[in-house]
């Protein structure tokens, strides 16, 4: 039977080749990691719980990738560069191959974004993975939820509902679906965050549903919005506006900064709340995902 310390050995060297460029002075092996960078450090934490954030029968490699990706999405929403991550794993699985595949998923995303695994913990219990991510700003700006101003355009960068469709197809064992990776391996929009960090007035990642997350921006900025439902790119139907797990960015920009690669879905108003318009007869309400209401 594999021991806790043998399991730790599977993860210790993930991303170690990126330590120097990420300012990692002391990596796994001591009680704490040491980061030394001449920049402010942003950090966030995300929990991924089995059968809430991923299906119990999802491949271990995808579970590993996904648990880090959803945490990195917060770094993207701040317009920052990811530097490292730490992982706390609770799991009762005793199959060493499962852990090897989980480590492969961590390694995949480590190489994709050139980030270092700087520490963590493993314990026995119901499967959940907690990931802490660390990043630094590309410039002097941090993207925040507050700052949206009257007349700003509200934008996203890709169709919503792809992850919802991917989960539905996975549940139906449609393993040929083009949407599977949208759910199992979501791509944190790091490059988009970098691109808009100089001019976006506010930003949030879409984790709990487009409308619910947009509402966080509006409340933080003390503004409202006119949303043009017909202009929102959807995957299945208009209910995609309340689908979670897309991990795109929703952001507000001055109208002069609009680009063809952005989808404009509305405009910021002084009047509080969200007003919807549609020539197609769409009628929606703000739902989104709430861990306590949806439990």
Phi and psi restraints in degrees (value plus and minus 20) as a CYANA .aco file:
   2 UNK   PHI     -91.7   -51.7
   2 UNK   PSI     124.5   164.5
   3 UNK   PHI    -116.5   -76.5
   3 UNK   PSI     146.1   186.1
   4 UNK   PHI     -77.3   -37.3
   4 UNK   PSI     -61.0   -21.0
   5 UNK   PHI     -93.7   -53.7
   5 UNK   PSI     -50.6   -10.6
   6 UNK   PHI     -87.4   -47.4
   6 UNK   PSI     -57.5   -17.5
   7 UNK   PHI     -84.5   -44.5
   7 UNK   PSI     -63.4   -23.4
   8 UNK   PHI     -77.2   -37.2
   8 UNK   PSI     -56.9   -16.9
   9 UNK   PHI     -81.8   -41.8
   9 UNK   PSI     -43.4    -3.4
  10 UNK   PHI     -89.2   -49.2
  10 UNK   PSI     -45.1    -5.1
  11 UNK   PHI    -127.4   -87.4
  11 UNK   PSI     -36.8     3.2
  12 UNK   PHI     -75.0   -35.0
  12 UNK   PSI     -55.1   -15.1
  13 UNK   PHI    -124.4   -84.4
  13 UNK   PSI     -11.4    28.6
  14 UNK   PHI     -84.5   -44.5
  14 UNK   PSI     103.6   143.6
  15 UNK   PHI      55.0    95.0
  15 UNK   PSI     -11.7    28.3
  16 UNK   PHI     -83.5   -43.5
  16 UNK   PSI     -46.2    -6.2
  17 UNK   PHI     -89.5   -49.5
  17 UNK   PSI     -31.4     8.6
  18 UNK   PHI    -121.4   -81.4
  18 UNK   PSI     -16.1    23.9
  19 UNK   PHI     -77.5   -37.5
  19 UNK   PSI     -68.0   -28.0
  20 UNK   PHI     -82.8   -42.8
  20 UNK   PSI     -65.8   -25.8
  21 UNK   PHI     -88.7   -48.7
  21 UNK   PSI     -41.7    -1.7
  22 UNK   PHI    -118.4   -78.4
  22 UNK   PSI     -14.1    25.9
  23 UNK   PHI      53.5    93.5
  23 UNK   PSI       3.9    43.9
  24 UNK   PHI    -106.1   -66.1
  24 UNK   PSI      87.7   127.7
  25 UNK   PHI    -103.7   -63.7
  25 UNK   PSI     -59.7   -19.7
  26 UNK   PHI    -154.1  -114.1
  26 UNK   PSI      98.3   138.3
  27 UNK   PHI    -124.8   -84.8
  27 UNK   PSI    -187.9  -147.9
  28 UNK   PHI     -72.3   -32.3
  28 UNK   PSI     123.4   163.4
  29 UNK   PHI     113.9   153.9
  29 UNK   PSI     -44.3    -4.3
  30 UNK   PHI    -132.7   -92.7
  30 UNK   PSI    -199.1  -159.1
  31 UNK   PHI     -89.9   -49.9
  31 UNK   PSI     -47.0    -7.0
  32 UNK   PHI    -158.9  -118.9
  32 UNK   PSI     134.3   174.3
  33 UNK   PHI    -107.0   -67.0
  33 UNK   PSI     138.9   178.9
  34 UNK   PHI    -145.1  -105.1
  34 UNK   PSI     105.0   145.0
  35 UNK   PHI    -134.7   -94.7
  35 UNK   PSI     109.9   149.9
  36 UNK   PHI    -150.2  -110.2
  36 UNK   PSI      81.7   121.7
  37 UNK   PHI    -156.1  -116.1
  37 UNK   PSI     124.0   164.0
  38 UNK   PHI    -103.5   -63.5
  38 UNK   PSI      12.8    52.8
  39 UNK   PHI    -158.2  -118.2
  39 UNK   PSI     134.7   174.7
  40 UNK   PHI     -80.1   -40.1
  40 UNK   PSI     127.2   167.2
  41 UNK   PHI    -129.8   -89.8
  41 UNK   PSI     106.7   146.7
  42 UNK   PHI    -119.4   -79.4
  42 UNK   PSI     127.0   167.0
  43 UNK   PHI    -165.9  -125.9
  43 UNK   PSI     131.1   171.1
  44 UNK   PHI    -172.0  -132.0
  44 UNK   PSI     140.0   180.0
  45 UNK   PHI    -152.6  -112.6
  45 UNK   PSI     122.4   162.4
  46 UNK   PHI    -156.3  -116.3
  46 UNK   PSI     120.1   160.1
  47 UNK   PHI    -124.5   -84.5
  47 UNK   PSI     115.2   155.2
  48 UNK   PHI    -139.3   -99.3
  48 UNK   PSI      92.3   132.3
  49 UNK   PHI    -127.9   -87.9
  49 UNK   PSI     113.8   153.8
  50 UNK   PHI     -76.4   -36.4
  50 UNK   PSI     114.0   154.0
  51 UNK   PHI      48.3    88.3
  51 UNK   PSI     -11.2    28.8
  52 UNK   PHI    -137.4   -97.4
  52 UNK   PSI     -70.6   -30.6
  53 UNK   PHI    -120.9   -80.9
  53 UNK   PSI     -35.6     4.4
  54 UNK   PHI    -178.9  -138.9
  54 UNK   PSI     129.4   169.4
  55 UNK   PHI     -89.5   -49.5
  55 UNK   PSI     129.3   169.3
  56 UNK   PHI     -83.9   -43.9
  56 UNK   PSI     -44.7    -4.7
  57 UNK   PHI    -118.6   -78.6
  57 UNK   PSI      -6.9    33.1
  58 UNK   PHI     -88.0   -48.0
  58 UNK   PSI     126.9   166.9
  59 UNK   PHI     -78.5   -38.5
  59 UNK   PSI     118.3   158.3
  60 UNK   PHI     -77.4   -37.4
  60 UNK   PSI     -56.4   -16.4
  61 UNK   PHI     -81.0   -41.0
  61 UNK   PSI     -60.5   -20.5
  62 UNK   PHI     -92.9   -52.9
  62 UNK   PSI     -55.4   -15.4
  63 UNK   PHI     -80.2   -40.2
  63 UNK   PSI     -64.2   -24.2
  64 UNK   PHI     -82.7   -42.7
  64 UNK   PSI     -68.6   -28.6
  65 UNK   PHI     -80.5   -40.5
  65 UNK   PSI     -68.6   -28.6
  66 UNK   PHI     -83.7   -43.7
  66 UNK   PSI     -60.4   -20.4
  67 UNK   PHI     -83.4   -43.4
  67 UNK   PSI     -52.7   -12.7
  68 UNK   PHI    -101.0   -61.0
  68 UNK   PSI     -59.5   -19.5
  69 UNK   PHI     -79.2   -39.2
  69 UNK   PSI     -64.0   -24.0
  70 UNK   PHI     -87.4   -47.4
  70 UNK   PSI     -50.1   -10.1
  71 UNK   PHI     -93.7   -53.7
  71 UNK   PSI     -60.5   -20.5
  72 UNK   PHI     -83.2   -43.2
  72 UNK   PSI     -44.7    -4.7
  73 UNK   PHI     -79.5   -39.5
  73 UNK   PSI     -51.2   -11.2
  74 UNK   PHI     -88.1   -48.1
  74 UNK   PSI     -54.8   -14.8
  75 UNK   PHI     -85.4   -45.4
  75 UNK   PSI     -61.6   -21.6
  76 UNK   PHI     -80.1   -40.1
  76 UNK   PSI     -62.1   -22.1
  77 UNK   PHI     -85.5   -45.5
  77 UNK   PSI     -40.8    -0.8
  78 UNK   PHI    -110.9   -70.9
  78 UNK   PSI     -21.2    18.8
  79 UNK   PHI      48.6    88.6
  79 UNK   PSI      17.2    57.2
  80 UNK   PHI    -140.2  -100.2
  80 UNK   PSI     146.0   186.0
  81 UNK   PHI    -116.1   -76.1
  81 UNK   PSI     106.2   146.2
  82 UNK   PHI     -90.6   -50.6
  82 UNK   PSI     122.4   162.4
  83 UNK   PHI    -140.7  -100.7
  83 UNK   PSI     -57.7   -17.7
  84 UNK   PHI    -185.8  -145.8
  84 UNK   PSI     152.2   192.2
  85 UNK   PHI    -171.8  -131.8
  85 UNK   PSI     134.2   174.2
  86 UNK   PHI    -146.3  -106.3
  86 UNK   PSI     133.5   173.5
  87 UNK   PHI    -153.7  -113.7
  87 UNK   PSI     112.2   152.2
  88 UNK   PHI    -135.4   -95.4
  88 UNK   PSI     100.1   140.1
  89 UNK   PHI    -132.8   -92.8
  89 UNK   PSI     107.5   147.5
  90 UNK   PHI    -134.3   -94.3
  90 UNK   PSI     104.2   144.2
  91 UNK   PHI    -181.5  -141.5
  91 UNK   PSI     122.4   162.4
  92 UNK   PHI    -122.8   -82.8
  92 UNK   PSI     -21.9    18.1
  93 UNK   PHI     -84.5   -44.5
  93 UNK   PSI     113.3   153.3
  94 UNK   PHI    -129.2   -89.2
  94 UNK   PSI      -9.7    30.3
  95 UNK   PHI    -106.6   -66.6
  95 UNK   PSI      91.7   131.7
  96 UNK   PHI     -82.7   -42.7
  96 UNK   PSI     -50.2   -10.2
  97 UNK   PHI     -83.9   -43.9
  97 UNK   PSI     -57.4   -17.4
  98 UNK   PHI     -79.6   -39.6
  98 UNK   PSI     -64.1   -24.1
  99 UNK   PHI     -88.5   -48.5
  99 UNK   PSI     -55.6   -15.6
 100 UNK   PHI     -82.4   -42.4
 100 UNK   PSI     -61.4   -21.4
 101 UNK   PHI     -89.9   -49.9
 101 UNK   PSI     -56.7   -16.7
 102 UNK   PHI     -79.8   -39.8
 102 UNK   PSI     -64.5   -24.5
 103 UNK   PHI     -82.3   -42.3
 103 UNK   PSI     -54.7   -14.7
 104 UNK   PHI     -81.7   -41.7
 104 UNK   PSI     -60.3   -20.3
 105 UNK   PHI     -83.7   -43.7
 105 UNK   PSI     -63.0   -23.0
 106 UNK   PHI     -81.0   -41.0
 106 UNK   PSI     -61.4   -21.4
 107 UNK   PHI     -86.8   -46.8
 107 UNK   PSI     -57.5   -17.5
 108 UNK   PHI     -78.4   -38.4
 108 UNK   PSI     -68.3   -28.3
 109 UNK   PHI     -96.9   -56.9
 109 UNK   PSI     -47.8    -7.8
 110 UNK   PHI     -80.8   -40.8
 110 UNK   PSI     -65.4   -25.4
 111 UNK   PHI     -91.5   -51.5
 111 UNK   PSI     -56.0   -16.0
 112 UNK   PHI     -82.3   -42.3
 112 UNK   PSI     -59.4   -19.4
 113 UNK   PHI    -131.9   -91.9
 113 UNK   PSI     -12.5    27.5
 114 UNK   PHI      32.1    72.1
 114 UNK   PSI      34.1    74.1
 115 UNK   PHI    -138.3   -98.3
 115 UNK   PSI     134.5   174.5
 116 UNK   PHI    -121.5   -81.5
 116 UNK   PSI     116.6   156.6
 117 UNK   PHI    -101.9   -61.9
 117 UNK   PSI      98.1   138.1
 118 UNK   PHI    -130.2   -90.2
 118 UNK   PSI     -17.9    22.1
 119 UNK   PHI     140.3   180.3
 119 UNK   PSI     158.0   198.0
 120 UNK   PHI     145.2   185.2
 120 UNK   PSI    -182.2  -142.2
 121 UNK   PHI    -176.8  -136.8
 121 UNK   PSI     131.4   171.4
 122 UNK   PHI    -152.2  -112.2
 122 UNK   PSI     111.3   151.3
 123 UNK   PHI    -164.1  -124.1
 123 UNK   PSI     144.5   184.5
 124 UNK   PHI    -112.0   -72.0
 124 UNK   PSI     117.4   157.4
 125 UNK   PHI     139.6   179.6
 125 UNK   PSI    -192.3  -152.3
 126 UNK   PHI     -78.5   -38.5
 126 UNK   PSI     121.0   161.0
 127 UNK   PHI     -85.7   -45.7
 127 UNK   PSI      97.3   137.3
 128 UNK   PHI    -174.3  -134.3
 128 UNK   PSI     132.1   172.1
 129 UNK   PHI    -149.7  -109.7
 129 UNK   PSI     101.7   141.7
 130 UNK   PHI    -126.1   -86.1
 130 UNK   PSI     109.5   149.5
 131 UNK   PHI    -144.0  -104.0
 131 UNK   PSI     107.0   147.0
 132 UNK   PHI    -124.7   -84.7
 132 UNK   PSI     109.6   149.6
 133 UNK   PHI    -135.6   -95.6
 133 UNK   PSI     132.4   172.4
 134 UNK   PHI    -149.9  -109.9
 134 UNK   PSI     122.5   162.5
 135 UNK   PHI    -171.7  -131.7
 135 UNK   PSI     155.4   195.4
 136 UNK   PHI    -157.4  -117.4
 136 UNK   PSI     133.4   173.4
 137 UNK   PHI     -90.9   -50.9
 137 UNK   PSI     127.6   167.6
 138 UNK   PHI     -94.1   -54.1
 138 UNK   PSI     -49.5    -9.5
 139 UNK   PHI    -164.1  -124.1
 139 UNK   PSI    -178.9  -138.9
 140 UNK   PHI     -98.1   -58.1
 140 UNK   PSI     -25.1    14.9
 141 UNK   PHI    -117.7   -77.7
 141 UNK   PSI     117.8   157.8
 142 UNK   PHI    -130.3   -90.3
 142 UNK   PSI     112.0   152.0
 143 UNK   PHI     -96.7   -56.7
 143 UNK   PSI     115.2   155.2
 144 UNK   PHI    -149.7  -109.7
 144 UNK   PSI     150.5   190.5
 145 UNK   PHI     -96.8   -56.8
 145 UNK   PSI     -47.6    -7.6
 146 UNK   PHI    -107.2   -67.2
 146 UNK   PSI     136.0   176.0
 147 UNK   PHI     100.5   140.5
 147 UNK   PSI     -32.2     7.8
 148 UNK   PHI     -82.0   -42.0
 148 UNK   PSI     118.9   158.9
 149 UNK   PHI    -146.7  -106.7
 149 UNK   PSI     133.9   173.9
 150 UNK   PHI     -71.0   -31.0
 150 UNK   PSI     111.8   151.8
 151 UNK   PHI      73.0   113.0
 151 UNK   PSI     -34.6     5.4
 152 UNK   PHI     -82.1   -42.1
 152 UNK   PSI     126.9   166.9
 153 UNK   PHI    -103.8   -63.8
 153 UNK   PSI     121.4   161.4
 154 UNK   PHI    -120.5   -80.5
 154 UNK   PSI     105.5   145.5
 155 UNK   PHI    -152.6  -112.6
 155 UNK   PSI     136.2   176.2
 156 UNK   PHI    -153.8  -113.8
 156 UNK   PSI     156.2   196.2
 157 UNK   PHI    -139.0   -99.0
 157 UNK   PSI     -25.9    14.1
 158 UNK   PHI    -176.6  -136.6
 158 UNK   PSI     143.9   183.9
 159 UNK   PHI     -80.5   -40.5
 159 UNK   PSI     123.8   163.8
 160 UNK   PHI    -112.1   -72.1
 160 UNK   PSI     139.9   179.9
 161 UNK   PHI      70.2   110.2
 161 UNK   PSI     -19.7    20.3
 162 UNK   PHI     -86.9   -46.9
 162 UNK   PSI     -60.4   -20.4
 163 UNK   PHI     -87.5   -47.5
 163 UNK   PSI     -59.8   -19.8
 164 UNK   PHI     -79.5   -39.5
 164 UNK   PSI     -63.7   -23.7
 165 UNK   PHI     -85.5   -45.5
 165 UNK   PSI     -59.0   -19.0
 166 UNK   PHI     -82.0   -42.0
 166 UNK   PSI     -62.2   -22.2
 167 UNK   PHI     -86.2   -46.2
 167 UNK   PSI     -61.6   -21.6
 168 UNK   PHI     -79.7   -39.7
 168 UNK   PSI     -64.1   -24.1
 169 UNK   PHI     -88.2   -48.2
 169 UNK   PSI     -57.4   -17.4
 170 UNK   PHI     -83.9   -43.9
 170 UNK   PSI     -63.4   -23.4
 171 UNK   PHI     -82.2   -42.2
 171 UNK   PSI     -53.2   -13.2
 172 UNK   PHI    -106.9   -66.9
 172 UNK   PSI     -15.2    24.8
 173 UNK   PHI      43.6    83.6
 173 UNK   PSI       7.5    47.5
 174 UNK   PHI    -105.9   -65.9
 174 UNK   PSI      58.9    98.9
 175 UNK   PHI     -98.9   -58.9
 175 UNK   PSI     -22.2    17.8
 176 UNK   PHI    -113.9   -73.9
 176 UNK   PSI     -19.6    20.4
 177 UNK   PHI     -82.6   -42.6
 177 UNK   PSI     117.8   157.8
 178 UNK   PHI     -94.2   -54.2
 178 UNK   PSI     -27.4    12.6
 179 UNK   PHI    -117.7   -77.7
 179 UNK   PSI     -24.8    15.2
 180 UNK   PHI     -76.3   -36.3
 180 UNK   PSI     -67.6   -27.6
 181 UNK   PHI     -88.2   -48.2
 181 UNK   PSI     -42.0    -2.0
 182 UNK   PHI     -82.5   -42.5
 182 UNK   PSI     -50.5   -10.5
 183 UNK   PHI    -114.0   -74.0
 183 UNK   PSI     -70.1   -30.1
 184 UNK   PHI     -94.9   -54.9
 184 UNK   PSI     -50.7   -10.7
 185 UNK   PHI    -155.1  -115.1
 185 UNK   PSI      45.2    85.2
 186 UNK   PHI     -84.0   -44.0
 186 UNK   PSI     125.7   165.7
 187 UNK   PHI    -119.2   -79.2
 187 UNK   PSI      89.5   129.5
 188 UNK   PHI     -81.3   -41.3
 188 UNK   PSI     114.1   154.1
 189 UNK   PHI    -105.6   -65.6
 189 UNK   PSI      40.9    80.9
 190 UNK   PHI     -82.1   -42.1
 190 UNK   PSI     -66.7   -26.7
 191 UNK   PHI     -86.3   -46.3
 191 UNK   PSI     -56.8   -16.8
 192 UNK   PHI     -84.6   -44.6
 192 UNK   PSI     -64.3   -24.3
 193 UNK   PHI     -79.1   -39.1
 193 UNK   PSI     -61.8   -21.8
 194 UNK   PHI     -82.6   -42.6
 194 UNK   PSI     -63.6   -23.6
 195 UNK   PHI     -82.1   -42.1
 195 UNK   PSI     -61.7   -21.7
 196 UNK   PHI    -113.3   -73.3
 196 UNK   PSI     -22.0    18.0
 197 UNK   PHI     -82.9   -42.9
 197 UNK   PSI     -43.7    -3.7
 198 UNK   PHI    -100.8   -60.8
 198 UNK   PSI     -40.7    -0.7
 199 UNK   PHI    -156.0  -116.0
 199 UNK   PSI     -33.9     6.1
 200 UNK   PHI     -86.9   -46.9
 200 UNK   PSI     122.2   162.2
 201 UNK   PHI    -113.0   -73.0
 201 UNK   PSI     -39.5     0.5
 202 UNK   PHI    -181.8  -141.8
 202 UNK   PSI     142.4   182.4
 203 UNK   PHI    -182.9  -142.9
 203 UNK   PSI     130.6   170.6
 204 UNK   PHI    -173.4  -133.4
 204 UNK   PSI     131.7   171.7
 205 UNK   PHI    -110.0   -70.0
 205 UNK   PSI     129.3   169.3
 206 UNK   PHI    -112.4   -72.4
 206 UNK   PSI      74.7   114.7
 207 UNK   PHI    -131.9   -91.9
 207 UNK   PSI     -56.2   -16.2
 208 UNK   PHI    -125.7   -85.7
 208 UNK   PSI     -15.8    24.2
 209 UNK   PHI     104.6   144.6
 209 UNK   PSI     118.9   158.9
 210 UNK   PHI     -75.0   -35.0
 210 UNK   PSI     -71.0   -31.0
 211 UNK   PHI     -88.6   -48.6
 211 UNK   PSI     -60.3   -20.3
 212 UNK   PHI     -84.2   -44.2
 212 UNK   PSI     -62.1   -22.1
 213 UNK   PHI     -94.1   -54.1
 213 UNK   PSI     -57.7   -17.7
 214 UNK   PHI     -78.6   -38.6
 214 UNK   PSI     -58.1   -18.1
 215 UNK   PHI     -80.5   -40.5
 215 UNK   PSI     -52.4   -12.4
 216 UNK   PHI     -83.6   -43.6
 216 UNK   PSI     -61.1   -21.1
 217 UNK   PHI     -81.4   -41.4
 217 UNK   PSI     -67.7   -27.7
 218 UNK   PHI     -83.8   -43.8
 218 UNK   PSI     -61.4   -21.4
 219 UNK   PHI     -88.3   -48.3
 219 UNK   PSI     -61.4   -21.4
 220 UNK   PHI     -86.3   -46.3
 220 UNK   PSI     -53.7   -13.7
 221 UNK   PHI    -110.1   -70.1
 221 UNK   PSI     -27.3    12.7
 222 UNK   PHI      38.0    78.0
 222 UNK   PSI      26.5    66.5
 223 UNK   PHI    -156.2  -116.2
 223 UNK   PSI     159.3   199.3
 224 UNK   PHI    -144.5  -104.5
 224 UNK   PSI    -188.2  -148.2
 225 UNK   PHI    -174.3  -134.3
 225 UNK   PSI     126.8   166.8
 226 UNK   PHI    -122.6   -82.6
 226 UNK   PSI     101.1   141.1
 227 UNK   PHI    -131.1   -91.1
 227 UNK   PSI     108.6   148.6
 228 UNK   PHI    -118.0   -78.0
 228 UNK   PSI      74.3   114.3
 229 UNK   PHI     -78.0   -38.0
 229 UNK   PSI     -54.2   -14.2
 230 UNK   PHI     -85.3   -45.3
 230 UNK   PSI     -42.3    -2.3
 231 UNK   PHI    -111.9   -71.9
 231 UNK   PSI     -24.0    16.0
 232 UNK   PHI    -100.7   -60.7
 232 UNK   PSI     101.5   141.5
 233 UNK   PHI     -93.5   -53.5
 233 UNK   PSI      98.5   138.5
 234 UNK   PHI    -135.6   -95.6
 234 UNK   PSI     140.6   180.6
 235 UNK   PHI    -119.1   -79.1
 235 UNK   PSI     -69.3   -29.3
 236 UNK   PHI    -131.2   -91.2
 236 UNK   PSI     -76.8   -36.8
 237 UNK   PHI    -179.8  -139.8
 237 UNK   PSI     157.8   197.8
 238 UNK   PHI     -84.2   -44.2
 238 UNK   PSI     -38.8     1.2
 239 UNK   PHI     -85.7   -45.7
 239 UNK   PSI     -31.9     8.1
 240 UNK   PHI     -79.8   -39.8
 240 UNK   PSI     -39.6     0.4
 241 UNK   PHI     -84.5   -44.5
 241 UNK   PSI     -37.7     2.3
 242 UNK   PHI    -130.5   -90.5
 242 UNK   PSI     -10.2    29.8
 243 UNK   PHI    -102.6   -62.6
 243 UNK   PSI     119.6   159.6
 244 UNK   PHI    -114.6   -74.6
 244 UNK   PSI    -198.1  -158.1
 245 UNK   PHI      53.7    93.7
 245 UNK   PSI      -6.0    34.0
 246 UNK   PHI     -97.9   -57.9
 246 UNK   PSI     -52.8   -12.8
 247 UNK   PHI      35.2    75.2
 247 UNK   PSI      11.9    51.9
 248 UNK   PHI    -104.1   -64.1
 248 UNK   PSI     159.2   199.2
 249 UNK   PHI    -127.4   -87.4
 249 UNK   PSI     118.0   158.0
 250 UNK   PHI    -127.9   -87.9
 250 UNK   PSI     106.7   146.7
 251 UNK   PHI    -165.9  -125.9
 251 UNK   PSI     138.5   178.5
 252 UNK   PHI    -134.4   -94.4
 252 UNK   PSI     120.1   160.1
 253 UNK   PHI    -159.9  -119.9
 253 UNK   PSI     134.3   174.3
 254 UNK   PHI     -79.7   -39.7
 254 UNK   PSI     126.1   166.1
 255 UNK   PHI     -79.0   -39.0
 255 UNK   PSI     -46.9    -6.9
 256 UNK   PHI     -92.2   -52.2
 256 UNK   PSI     -32.3     7.7
 257 UNK   PHI    -122.2   -82.2
 257 UNK   PSI     -10.3    29.7
 258 UNK   PHI     -85.1   -45.1
 258 UNK   PSI     118.4   158.4
 259 UNK   PHI    -147.1  -107.1
 259 UNK   PSI     138.4   178.4
 260 UNK   PHI     -84.1   -44.1
 260 UNK   PSI     -43.8    -3.8
 261 UNK   PHI     -99.7   -59.7
 261 UNK   PSI     -26.7    13.3
 262 UNK   PHI    -120.8   -80.8
 262 UNK   PSI     126.7   166.7
 263 UNK   PHI    -118.1   -78.1
 263 UNK   PSI      96.7   136.7
 264 UNK   PHI    -103.1   -63.1
 264 UNK   PSI     101.9   141.9
 265 UNK   PHI    -133.7   -93.7
 265 UNK   PSI     -23.9    16.1
 266 UNK   PHI     152.7   192.7
 266 UNK   PSI    -194.0  -154.0
 267 UNK   PHI    -155.4  -115.4
 267 UNK   PSI     130.9   170.9
 268 UNK   PHI    -100.7   -60.7
 268 UNK   PSI     119.0   159.0
 269 UNK   PHI    -145.1  -105.1
 269 UNK   PSI     142.9   182.9
 270 UNK   PHI     -93.1   -53.1
 270 UNK   PSI     -56.0   -16.0
 271 UNK   PHI     -87.6   -47.6
 271 UNK   PSI     110.6   150.6
 272 UNK   PHI     -89.6   -49.6
 272 UNK   PSI     138.3   178.3
 273 UNK   PHI      71.1   111.1
 273 UNK   PSI     155.7   195.7
 274 UNK   PHI    -134.5   -94.5
 274 UNK   PSI     108.5   148.5
 275 UNK   PHI    -129.8   -89.8
 275 UNK   PSI     110.3   150.3
 276 UNK   PHI    -124.3   -84.3
 276 UNK   PSI     124.6   164.6
 277 UNK   PHI    -154.8  -114.8
 277 UNK   PSI     127.6   167.6
 278 UNK   PHI    -180.0  -140.0
 278 UNK   PSI     113.1   153.1
 279 UNK   PHI    -111.3   -71.3
 279 UNK   PSI     -26.7    13.3
 280 UNK   PHI    -118.1   -78.1
 280 UNK   PSI     -18.4    21.6
 281 UNK   PHI      63.3   103.3
 281 UNK   PSI      -6.2    33.8
 282 UNK   PHI     -84.1   -44.1
 282 UNK   PSI     120.0   160.0
 283 UNK   PHI    -158.1  -118.1
 283 UNK   PSI      98.3   138.3
 284 UNK   PHI    -153.7  -113.7
 284 UNK   PSI     143.1   183.1
 285 UNK   PHI    -151.1  -111.1
 285 UNK   PSI     142.9   182.9
 286 UNK   PHI    -105.9   -65.9
 286 UNK   PSI      98.8   138.8
 287 UNK   PHI    -138.3   -98.3
 287 UNK   PSI     -97.8   -57.8
 288 UNK   PHI      52.6    92.6
 288 UNK   PSI     159.3   199.3
 289 UNK   PHI    -124.6   -84.6
 289 UNK   PSI     111.5   151.5
 290 UNK   PHI    -147.5  -107.5
 290 UNK   PSI     103.1   143.1
 291 UNK   PHI     -82.6   -42.6
 291 UNK   PSI     -47.3    -7.3
 292 UNK   PHI    -112.5   -72.5
 292 UNK   PSI     -57.1   -17.1
 293 UNK   PHI     -94.3   -54.3
 293 UNK   PSI     -52.1   -12.1
 294 UNK   PHI    -111.4   -71.4
 294 UNK   PSI     -23.9    16.1
